[in-house]
Amino acid sequence: MSAAQTLTPLVQANDVHKSFDQLEVLKGIDLDVMPGEVVVILGPSGSGKSTFLRCINHLEAINKGFIAVDGEQIGYRLRGDRLEKLSANGIARQRRKIGMVFQQFNLYPHMTVLQNIIEAPVGIHGESRQEATRNALSLLERVGLSEKAGSYPRQLSGGQQQRVAIARALAIKPKLMLFDEPTSALDPELVGEVLATMRDLAKQGLTMIVVTHEIGFAREAADRVVFMDGGKIVEMGSPDDVIGNPQHPRTKAFLSRFL
């Protein structure tokens, strides 16, 4: 990561606040993510991890602060000296830079694997079906599912469905991938195949922000680990520092359940 340190951050989050009615979920998040960096966010349920991910691609609008991806403020544009909310089309254009994989696979059950993957490139982004199909088959090979192009989601295991979901997210050629607890809905024996796919993406230099409870993945694949609690970043550093030698009592208490 030493070369990346001289670059402009791909993701910039500054003083991000988010509330749902009277419940303040994010209480001033500051985080920069460099191109090619893998950042893993750990923390207990309700700490704001998933909400922060959803704010990055404007699935949730923030109440205060700003988030920029690739130098562009998400959800807004500056007109003169004031911010204007982007239209739905403007937000969709920004999301082309951002792929997201959720806890649930969210595949279209009536479409084959191949159809699921080419749906957004063709239907939303105007890519030719031929080009989208060629890219989709390459992505299926990348996630180890070349033989499943004609299968339907119901014919796949949970781990296979999640790997298809990863290929679908990659099909829009994003600069940033967000993973929101991608293994939490899987049977334990299927977790490894999804994490292996994610490790391969990390090795290939894809910028990733991963919310997970998989401590082994964080230790092995992350450049930085962020620990969140109560809507704030409590501790941040290398995996060796945060996982191997945590300083904050909340981080220590959380990790003690896993290590």
Legacy VTK file of the C-alpha trace (Angstrom):
# vtk DataFile Version 3.0
C-alpha trace
ASCII
DATASET POLYDATA
POINTS 259 float
0.000 0.000 0.000
2.967 2.364 0.237
2.573 3.610 -3.336
-1.140 4.215 -2.788
-0.487 6.505 0.134
0.523 9.291 -2.263
-2.757 9.092 -4.189
-6.009 10.933 -3.598
-8.454 8.845 -1.526
-11.043 6.994 -3.600
-13.516 7.338 -0.728
-13.680 10.363 1.540
-16.144 10.453 4.422
-16.100 13.530 6.635
-18.194 14.087 9.783
-20.949 11.778 8.517
-24.123 11.814 10.606
-27.252 9.762 10.008
-30.442 9.571 12.073
-33.658 7.635 11.714
-36.284 9.789 13.401
-34.868 10.346 16.906
-32.307 7.549 16.707
-28.826 8.797 15.806
-27.066 5.894 14.098
-23.907 7.590 12.778
-22.308 10.225 14.981
-19.537 11.799 12.945
-17.679 9.221 10.842
-14.353 10.242 9.300
-12.734 7.725 6.964
-10.570 7.922 3.843
-10.025 4.814 1.709
-7.171 4.778 -0.784
-7.331 3.213 -4.267
-6.623 -0.507 -4.041
-7.098 -0.592 -0.270
-9.153 -3.206 1.552
-10.830 -1.830 4.671
-12.713 -4.202 6.966
-15.241 -2.745 9.398
-15.891 -4.724 12.572
-18.286 -4.002 15.392
-21.335 -5.252 17.283
-24.820 -5.279 15.805
-26.369 -1.829 15.862
-23.045 0.001 15.734
-23.851 1.667 12.401
-21.618 -0.418 10.107
-24.243 -1.361 7.520
-25.844 2.079 7.625
-22.487 3.647 6.816
-22.088 1.355 3.788
-25.578 2.248 2.583
-24.750 5.930 2.901
-21.668 5.531 0.692
-23.812 4.654 -2.322
-26.726 6.853 -1.226
-29.147 4.058 -0.394
-29.486 6.206 2.724
-29.127 9.994 2.594
-26.890 11.452 5.288
-28.051 14.277 7.562
-24.711 16.030 7.977
-21.169 15.886 6.595
-20.223 14.591 3.163
-19.182 11.456 1.335
-17.226 11.579 -1.909
-16.271 8.693 -4.192
-13.655 9.252 -6.882
-13.698 12.984 -6.141
-17.461 13.362 -6.588
-19.803 14.118 -3.690
-22.391 11.358 -3.487
-26.025 12.400 -3.836
-25.355 16.080 -4.464
-23.708 18.530 -6.817
-22.358 21.996 -6.187
-24.187 24.671 -8.166
-22.665 28.049 -7.505
-22.165 28.185 -3.749
-24.928 25.776 -2.727
-25.501 22.040 -2.817
-28.336 20.591 -4.850
-29.690 17.082 -4.514
-29.041 14.981 -7.575
-31.884 13.533 -9.607
-32.541 9.798 -9.571
-30.660 9.566 -12.879
-27.721 11.488 -11.417
-27.536 9.181 -8.420
-27.779 6.126 -10.687
-24.851 7.484 -12.718
-22.780 7.858 -9.536
-23.628 4.307 -8.480
-21.970 2.981 -11.632
-18.705 3.413 -9.735
-19.919 1.399 -6.757
-20.784 -2.295 -6.580
-22.546 -3.656 -3.510
-23.066 -7.179 -2.200
-25.687 -7.630 0.507
-26.362 -10.236 3.186
-29.188 -11.664 1.094
-28.292 -12.569 -2.462
-31.192 -10.649 -4.086
-30.915 -12.590 -7.354
-33.892 -12.553 -9.714
-35.369 -16.057 -9.302
-36.955 -16.115 -12.793
-33.638 -15.330 -14.530
-30.675 -17.593 -15.178
-27.312 -16.800 -13.633
-26.140 -15.231 -16.890
-29.313 -13.145 -17.219
-28.914 -11.915 -13.636
-25.388 -10.703 -14.348
-26.099 -8.920 -17.644
-29.352 -7.288 -16.498
-27.794 -4.051 -15.191
-25.065 -3.612 -17.835
-27.599 -4.028 -20.662
-30.813 -2.681 -19.162
-29.446 0.249 -17.160
-26.015 1.116 -18.551
-26.681 0.519 -22.260
-23.958 -2.057 -22.864
-24.450 -4.337 -25.850
-25.779 -7.786 -24.989
-22.821 -9.385 -26.729
-20.257 -7.396 -24.728
-22.175 -7.876 -21.460
-22.409 -11.621 -22.041
-18.693 -11.903 -22.805
-17.885 -9.990 -19.615
-20.374 -12.035 -17.555
-18.852 -15.332 -18.660
-15.413 -14.008 -17.754
-16.706 -12.993 -14.320
-18.284 -16.405 -13.757
-14.925 -17.974 -14.490
-13.354 -15.528 -12.047
-15.684 -16.633 -9.232
-15.392 -20.314 -10.156
-18.892 -20.820 -11.585
-18.374 -21.080 -15.342
-20.594 -24.140 -15.561
-23.571 -22.415 -13.879
-24.344 -19.743 -16.512
-27.615 -21.429 -17.531
-28.719 -22.403 -14.016
-31.421 -20.670 -12.000
-30.776 -19.368 -8.460
-32.927 -22.129 -6.910
-30.526 -24.691 -8.384
-27.529 -23.181 -6.574
-26.269 -23.437 -3.015
-26.227 -20.297 -0.883
-22.488 -19.933 -1.362
-22.857 -20.213 -5.122
-25.677 -17.656 -5.130
-23.528 -15.193 -3.211
-20.651 -15.685 -5.641
-23.083 -14.941 -8.490
-24.125 -11.815 -6.583
-20.454 -10.788 -6.441
-20.099 -11.362 -10.201
-23.255 -9.316 -10.783
-21.862 -6.436 -8.725
-18.579 -6.599 -10.662
-20.413 -6.567 -14.002
-20.837 -2.774 -13.886
-17.014 -2.471 -13.638
-17.071 -0.552 -10.340
-14.128 1.322 -8.867
-15.330 0.439 -5.361
-16.942 -2.690 -3.926
-19.012 -2.644 -0.750
-19.728 -5.905 1.074
-22.396 -5.876 3.795
-21.883 -9.038 5.872
-21.813 -11.178 2.721
-21.445 -14.479 4.579
-23.920 -13.965 7.435
-26.800 -15.740 5.658
-24.692 -18.744 4.682
-24.327 -22.132 6.290
-20.881 -22.339 7.939
-19.524 -24.835 5.407
-20.288 -22.426 2.535
-18.591 -19.369 4.033
-15.109 -20.338 2.878
-15.866 -20.309 -0.848
-17.245 -16.748 -0.690
-14.328 -15.488 1.392
-11.906 -17.119 -1.060
-13.528 -15.162 -3.902
-13.225 -11.958 -1.903
-9.566 -12.663 -1.110
-8.892 -13.070 -4.819
-10.523 -9.689 -5.521
-8.382 -8.098 -2.827
-5.219 -9.582 -4.359
-6.238 -8.152 -7.733
-6.210 -4.650 -6.273
-9.942 -3.907 -6.132
-10.836 -1.224 -3.590
-13.131 -2.843 -1.031
-14.968 -1.878 2.143
-16.181 -4.993 3.923
-18.512 -5.205 6.897
-18.063 -8.652 8.386
-17.638 -10.712 11.555
-15.076 -12.951 9.838
-12.021 -12.089 11.910
-9.773 -14.454 9.962
-10.631 -12.682 6.716
-9.967 -9.302 8.319
-6.604 -10.462 9.616
-5.546 -11.963 6.281
-7.026 -9.663 3.605
-7.443 -6.210 5.159
-4.996 -3.353 4.792
-6.825 -1.587 7.612
-9.365 -2.637 10.201
-11.943 -0.199 11.542
-13.821 -0.970 14.766
-17.153 0.813 15.172
-19.337 1.035 18.235
-22.272 3.280 19.044
-22.175 5.053 15.692
-18.527 6.071 15.974
-15.139 4.791 14.886
-13.539 3.668 18.132
-10.273 2.259 16.814
-8.552 1.977 13.451
-5.254 0.583 12.231
-3.531 -2.415 10.704
-4.960 -5.892 11.399
-1.959 -6.589 13.622
-2.714 -3.491 15.675
-6.504 -3.647 15.938
-6.985 -7.424 16.059
-3.622 -8.452 17.455
-3.166 -5.664 19.987
-6.414 -3.695 20.485
-6.150 -0.628 22.701
-9.740 0.392 23.368
-11.748 -1.555 25.994
-14.733 -1.917 23.631
-12.524 -3.400 20.907
-10.950 -5.792 23.400
-14.359 -6.899 24.706
-15.726 -7.454 21.194
-12.738 -9.418 19.941
-12.567 -11.561 23.064
-15.658 -13.394 21.817
-13.862 -14.465 18.651
-10.245 -14.972 19.621
LINES 1 260
259 0 1 2 3 4 5 6 7 8 9 10 11 12 13 14 15 16 17 18 19 20 21 22 23 24 25 26 27 28 29 30 31 32 33 34 35 36 37 38 39 40 41 42 43 44 45 46 47 48 49 50 51 52 53 54 55 56 57 58 59 60 61 62 63 64 65 66 67 68 69 70 71 72 73 74 75 76 77 78 79 80 81 82 83 84 85 86 87 88 89 90 91 92 93 94 95 96 97 98 99 100 101 102 103 104 105 106 107 108 109 110 111 112 113 114 115 116 117 118 119 120 121 122 123 124 125 126 127 128 129 130 131 132 133 134 135 136 137 138 139 140 141 142 143 144 145 146 147 148 149 150 151 152 153 154 155 156 157 158 159 160 161 162 163 164 165 166 167 168 169 170 171 172 173 174 175 176 177 178 179 180 181 182 183 184 185 186 187 188 189 190 191 192 193 194 195 196 197 198 199 200 201 202 203 204 205 206 207 208 209 210 211 212 213 214 215 216 217 218 219 220 221 222 223 224 225 226 227 228 229 230 231 232 233 234 235 236 237 238 239 240 241 242 243 244 245 246 247 248 249 250 251 252 253 254 255 256 257 258
